[in-house]
Amino acid sequence: MPRYTKKQGQYLTYVYYYSRLHGRPPAESEMQRYFRVSPASEHQMVLTLERNQLITRVPGAPRSIRLNLTRPELIELLSSLLLEAKDGSLSEP
């Protein structure tokens, strides 16, 4: 059973793939644009992920978000995303 909600999983997946593609973590403003949320909503999600120990970051340091998932948790996260896409139940951000 995952220790994150579906929406939190979407943010974690975004951080994972963005970091893989660009070689650095996303800026909070990039996540805000991608998920089409206000800066306050996006920042609240980052704080929630950090409080739940799903990510670590350095407050005030740009692009410092790091995933705090074990390898099995990461595999579960990415597998669930693939299953949702296959079933057609993957929703827009």
N, CA and C atoms as an extended XYZ file, in Angstrom:
279
Properties=species:S:1:pos:R:3:atomname:S:1:resname:S:1:resid:I:1 pbc="F F F"
N         0.843       -1.183        0.000 N   MET     1
C         0.000        0.000        0.000 CA  MET     1
C         0.886        1.243        0.000 C   MET     1
N         0.710        2.134       -0.992 N   PRO     2
C         1.556        3.327       -1.055 CA  PRO     2
C         1.339        4.250        0.144 C   PRO     2
N         2.371        4.993        0.466 N   ARG     3
C         2.270        5.945        1.576 CA  ARG     3
C         2.031        7.365        1.064 C   ARG     3
N         1.426        7.452       -0.108 N   TYR     4
C         1.117        8.747       -0.707 CA  TYR     4
C        -0.218        8.648       -1.437 C   TYR     4
N        -0.862        9.795       -1.613 N   THR     5
C        -2.129        9.842       -2.341 CA  THR     5
C        -1.858        9.804       -3.842 C   THR     5
N        -2.912        9.660       -4.614 N   LYS     6
C        -2.773        9.644       -6.064 CA  LYS     6
C        -2.162       10.950       -6.560 C   LYS     6
N        -2.658       12.078       -6.059 N   LYS     7
C        -2.129       13.385       -6.473 CA  LYS     7
C        -0.663       13.537       -6.064 C   LYS     7
N        -0.315       13.094       -4.857 N   GLN     8
C         1.084       13.144       -4.424 CA  GLN     8
C         1.936       12.269       -5.336 C   GLN     8
N         1.404       11.122       -5.731 N   GLY     9
C         2.117       10.237       -6.654 CA  GLY     9
C         2.375       10.904       -7.988 C   GLY     9
N         1.431       11.726       -8.454 N   GLN    10
C         1.637       12.451       -9.705 CA  GLN    10
C         2.786       13.447       -9.572 C   GLN    10
N         2.844       14.140       -8.447 N   TYR    11
C         3.957       15.078       -8.219 CA  TYR    11
C         5.285       14.323       -8.126 C   TYR    11
N         5.302       13.220       -7.412 N   LEU    12
C         6.532       12.437       -7.281 CA  LEU    12
C         6.993       11.924       -8.637 C   LEU    12
N         6.054       11.476       -9.455 N   THR    13
C         6.390       10.997      -10.797 CA  THR    13
C         6.956       12.125      -11.641 C   THR    13
N         6.338       13.301      -11.535 N   TYR    14
C         6.834       14.461      -12.276 CA  TYR    14
C         8.273       14.773      -11.880 C   TYR    14
N         8.540       14.811      -10.582 N   VAL    15
C         9.902       15.098      -10.104 CA  VAL    15
C        10.874       14.045      -10.638 C   VAL    15
N        10.473       12.782      -10.591 N   TYR    16
C        11.341       11.700      -11.061 CA  TYR    16
C        11.678       11.865      -12.548 C   TYR    16
N        10.647       11.985      -13.383 N   TYR    17
C        10.893       12.061      -14.824 CA  TYR    17
C        11.554       13.369      -15.235 C   TYR    17
N        11.173       14.471      -14.629 N   TYR    18
C        11.822       15.744      -14.944 CA  TYR    18
C        13.315       15.648      -14.644 C   TYR    18
N        13.647       15.106      -13.483 N   SER    19
C        15.053       14.983      -13.077 CA  SER    19
C        15.823       14.082      -14.029 C   SER    19
N        15.196       12.997      -14.466 N   ARG    20
C        15.848       12.081      -15.412 CA  ARG    20
C        16.086       12.745      -16.764 C   ARG    20
N        15.099       13.500      -17.235 N   LEU    21
C        15.200       14.131      -18.555 CA  LEU    21
C        16.150       15.321      -18.579 C   LEU    21
N        16.158       16.115      -17.516 N   HIS    22
C        16.905       17.370      -17.506 CA  HIS    22
C        18.189       17.327      -16.681 C   HIS    22
N        18.392       16.233      -15.942 N   GLY    23
C        19.608       16.121      -15.136 CA  GLY    23
C        19.608       17.003      -13.900 C   GLY    23
N        18.460       17.533      -13.542 N   ARG    24
C        18.313       18.374      -12.347 CA  ARG    24
C        16.839       18.365      -11.954 C   ARG    24
N        16.551       18.609      -10.693 N   PRO    25
C        15.151       18.632      -10.250 CA  PRO    25
C        14.411       19.838      -10.831 C   PRO    25
N        13.095       19.757      -10.886 N   PRO    26
C        12.326       20.901      -11.387 CA  PRO    26
C        12.278       22.033      -10.364 C   PRO    26
N        12.077       23.228      -10.871 N   ALA    27
C        11.797       24.369       -9.997 CA  ALA    27
C        10.326       24.285       -9.597 C   ALA    27
N         9.991       24.857       -8.456 N   GLU    28
C         8.597       24.835       -8.020 CA  GLU    28
C         7.697       25.529       -9.041 C   GLU    28
N         8.185       26.576       -9.688 N   SER    29
C         7.369       27.280      -10.687 CA  SER    29
C         7.058       26.379      -11.881 C   SER    29
N         7.965       25.483      -12.231 N   GLU    30
C         7.705       24.545      -13.333 CA  GLU    30
C         6.619       23.540      -12.949 C   GLU    30
N         6.642       23.082      -11.705 N   MET    31
C         5.591       22.168      -11.250 CA  MET    31
C         4.256       22.899      -11.209 C   MET    31
N         4.279       24.146      -10.791 N   GLN    32
C         3.054       24.950      -10.740 CA  GLN    32
C         2.438       25.058      -12.130 C   GLN    32
N         3.249       25.357      -13.134 N   ARG    33
C         2.733       25.472      -14.499 CA  ARG    33
C         2.229       24.128      -15.013 C   ARG    33
N         2.978       23.068      -14.768 N   TYR    34
C         2.594       21.748      -15.266 CA  TYR    34
C         1.253       21.298      -14.682 C   TYR    34
N         1.088       21.459      -13.383 N   PHE    35
C        -0.137       21.010      -12.718 CA  PHE    35
C        -1.256       22.056      -12.748 C   PHE    35
N        -0.945       23.240      -13.287 N   ARG    36
C        -1.936       24.315      -13.411 CA  ARG    36
C        -2.573       24.647      -12.069 C   ARG    36
N        -1.720       24.924      -11.103 N   VAL    37
C        -2.178       25.283       -9.764 CA  VAL    37
C        -1.526       26.605       -9.368 C   VAL    37
N        -2.032       27.208       -8.330 N   SER    38
C        -1.468       28.468       -7.848 CA  SER    38
C        -0.113       28.196       -7.175 C   SER    38
N         0.715       29.227       -7.071 N   PRO    39
C         1.984       29.048       -6.367 CA  PRO    39
C         1.778       28.545       -4.932 C   PRO    39
N         0.738       29.056       -4.258 N   ALA    40
C         0.488       28.623       -2.878 CA  ALA    40
C         0.108       27.141       -2.816 C   ALA    40
N        -0.726       26.686       -3.751 N   SER    41
C        -1.136       25.275       -3.774 CA  SER    41
C         0.054       24.360       -4.056 C   SER    41
N         0.871       24.772       -5.001 N   GLU    42
C         2.040       23.961       -5.351 CA  GLU    42
C         3.004       23.898       -4.173 C   GLU    42
N         3.244       25.022       -3.534 N   HIS    43
C         4.175       25.050       -2.403 CA  HIS    43
C         3.636       24.217       -1.238 C   HIS    43
N         2.329       24.257       -1.037 N   GLN    44
C         1.727       23.440        0.022 CA  GLN    44
C         1.951       21.955       -0.253 C   GLN    44
N         1.860       21.558       -1.517 N   MET    45
C         2.118       20.148       -1.870 CA  MET    45
C         3.570       19.796       -1.575 C   MET    45
N         4.495       20.679       -1.909 N   VAL    46
C         5.909       20.424       -1.619 CA  VAL    46
C         6.119       20.266       -0.114 C   VAL    46
N         5.502       21.138        0.663 N   LEU    47
C         5.627       21.038        2.121 CA  LEU    47
C         5.024       19.727        2.642 C   LEU    47
N         3.903       19.314        2.076 N   THR    48
C         3.260       18.060        2.479 CA  THR    48
C         4.150       16.866        2.136 C   THR    48
N         4.699       16.854        0.941 N   LEU    49
C         5.595       15.764        0.535 CA  LEU    49
C         6.820       15.710        1.448 C   LEU    49
N         7.330       16.876        1.801 N   GLU    50
C         8.487       16.941        2.689 CA  GLU    50
C         8.119       16.472        4.102 C   GLU    50
N         6.982       16.923        4.605 N   ARG    51
C         6.527       16.532        5.941 CA  ARG    51
C         6.317       15.008        6.020 C   ARG    51
N         5.832       14.424        4.917 N   ASN    52
C         5.616       12.968        4.862 CA  ASN    52
C         6.885       12.201        4.498 C   ASN    52
N         7.993       12.916        4.431 N   GLN    53
C         9.309       12.336        4.152 CA  GLN    53
C         9.376       11.623        2.804 C   GLN    53
N         8.602       12.117        1.834 N   LEU    54
C         8.637       11.568        0.480 CA  LEU    54
C         9.684       12.283       -0.369 C   LEU    54
N        10.005       13.520        0.023 N   ILE    55
C        11.065       14.283       -0.627 CA  ILE    55
C        11.912       14.959        0.443 C   ILE    55
N        13.086       15.380        0.031 N   THR    56
C        13.900       16.276        0.852 CA  THR    56
C        14.223       17.478       -0.020 C   THR    56
N        14.460       18.604        0.616 N   ARG    57
C        14.838       19.817       -0.105 CA  ARG    57
C        15.587       20.731        0.836 C   ARG    57
N        16.233       21.717        0.257 N   VAL    58
C        16.917       22.740        1.032 CA  VAL    58
C        16.097       24.014        0.871 C   VAL    58
N        15.379       24.434        1.925 N   PRO    59
C        14.560       25.646        1.804 CA  PRO    59
C        15.384       26.834        1.322 C   PRO    59
N        14.847       27.527        0.333 N   GLY    60
C        15.527       28.699       -0.218 CA  GLY    60
C        16.518       28.373       -1.321 C   GLY    60
N        16.899       27.120       -1.457 N   ALA    61
C        17.840       26.716       -2.512 CA  ALA    61
C        17.039       26.262       -3.733 C   ALA    61
N        17.316       26.839       -4.899 N   PRO    62
C        16.564       26.445       -6.082 CA  PRO    62
C        16.869       25.013       -6.513 C   PRO    62
N        15.857       24.364       -7.037 N   ARG    63
C        15.998       23.023       -7.622 CA  ARG    63
C        16.664       22.022       -6.675 C   ARG    63
N        16.248       22.034       -5.420 N   SER    64
C        16.886       21.147       -4.438 CA  SER    64
C        16.010       19.960       -4.038 C   SER    64
N        14.879       19.758       -4.730 N   ILE    65
C        13.969       18.660       -4.387 CA  ILE    65
C        14.583       17.321       -4.789 C   ILE    65
N        14.587       16.388       -3.855 N   ARG    66
C        15.080       15.026       -4.106 CA  ARG    66
C        14.039       14.024       -3.609 C   ARG    66
N        13.816       12.980       -4.387 N   LEU    67
C        12.887       11.935       -3.958 CA  LEU    67
C        13.480       11.146       -2.810 C   LEU    67
N        12.634       10.754       -1.903 N   ASN    68
C        13.030        9.971       -0.737 CA  ASN    68
C        12.326        8.613       -0.771 C   ASN    68
N        12.283        7.985       -1.934 N   LEU    69
C        11.591        6.713       -2.078 CA  LEU    69
C        12.598        5.575       -2.161 C   LEU    69
N        12.240        4.442       -1.586 N   THR    70
C        13.072        3.260       -1.746 CA  THR    70
C        12.894        2.745       -3.169 C   THR    70
N        13.780        1.907       -3.600 N   ARG    71
C        13.664        1.352       -4.954 CA  ARG    71
C        12.323        0.630       -5.150 C   ARG    71
N        11.881       -0.226       -4.204 N   PRO    72
C        10.570       -0.864       -4.386 CA  PRO    72
C         9.422        0.154       -4.463 C   PRO    72
N         9.493        1.231       -3.674 N   GLU    73
C         8.447        2.258       -3.727 CA  GLU    73
C         8.443        2.965       -5.081 C   GLU    73
N         9.632        3.227       -5.615 N   LEU    74
C         9.736        3.876       -6.915 CA  LEU    74
C         9.170        2.968       -8.005 C   LEU    74
N         9.503        1.693       -7.940 N   ILE    75
C         8.973        0.735       -8.917 CA  ILE    75
C         7.456        0.670       -8.831 C   ILE    75
N         6.915        0.642       -7.622 N   GLU    76
C         5.466        0.615       -7.428 CA  GLU    76
C         4.818        1.881       -7.995 C   GLU    76
N         5.429        3.029       -7.748 N   LEU    77
C         4.911        4.304       -8.242 CA  LEU    77
C         4.847        4.308       -9.764 C   LEU    77
N         5.946        3.955      -10.402 N   LEU    78
C         6.014        3.987      -11.861 CA  LEU    78
C         5.133        2.913      -12.481 C   LEU    78
N         5.045        1.745      -11.845 N   SER    79
C         4.182        0.671      -12.344 CA  SER    79
C         2.719        1.080      -12.291 C   SER    79
N         2.315        1.720      -11.202 N   SER    80
C         0.910        2.141      -11.089 CA  SER    80
C         0.579        3.176      -12.149 C   SER    80
N         1.536        4.040      -12.478 N   LEU    81
C         1.321        5.033      -13.522 CA  LEU    81
C         1.132        4.350      -14.874 C   LEU    81
N         1.941        3.353      -15.155 N   LEU    82
C         1.819        2.633      -16.417 CA  LEU    82
C         0.489        1.893      -16.509 C   LEU    82
N         0.060        1.304      -15.403 N   LEU    83
C        -1.230        0.598      -15.396 CA  LEU    83
C        -2.382        1.565      -15.636 C   LEU    83
N        -2.323        2.745      -15.030 N   GLU    84
C        -3.369        3.747      -15.230 CA  GLU    84
C        -3.405        4.185      -16.682 C   GLU    84
N        -2.243        4.375      -17.283 N   ALA    85
C        -2.181        4.790      -18.680 CA  ALA    85
C        -2.740        3.689      -19.584 C   ALA    85
N        -2.420        2.451      -19.282 N   LYS    86
C        -2.896        1.313      -20.078 CA  LYS    86
C        -4.413        1.181      -19.967 C   LYS    86
N        -4.951        1.368      -18.762 N   ASP    87
C        -6.395        1.250      -18.530 CA  ASP    87
C        -7.172        2.467      -19.037 C   ASP    87
N        -6.456        3.531      -19.367 N   GLY    88
C        -7.121        4.750      -19.796 CA  GLY    88
C        -7.653        5.570      -18.648 C   GLY    88
N        -7.270        5.217      -17.428 N   SER    89
C        -7.782        5.962      -16.265 CA  SER    89
C        -6.814        7.058      -15.818 C   SER    89
N        -5.751        7.253      -16.593 N   LEU    90
C        -4.785        8.287      -16.250 CA  LEU    90
C        -5.427        9.650      -16.517 C   LEU    90
N        -5.495       10.456      -15.497 N   SER    91
C        -6.138       11.757      -15.625 CA  SER    91
C        -5.108       12.840      -15.895 C   SER    91
N        -5.572       13.928      -16.475 N   GLU    92
C        -4.723       15.093      -16.683 CA  GLU    92
C        -4.304       15.613      -15.318 C   GLU    92
N        -3.159       16.282      -15.247 N   PRO    93
C        -2.723       16.828      -13.950 CA  PRO    93
C        -3.686       17.822      -13.369 C   PRO    93
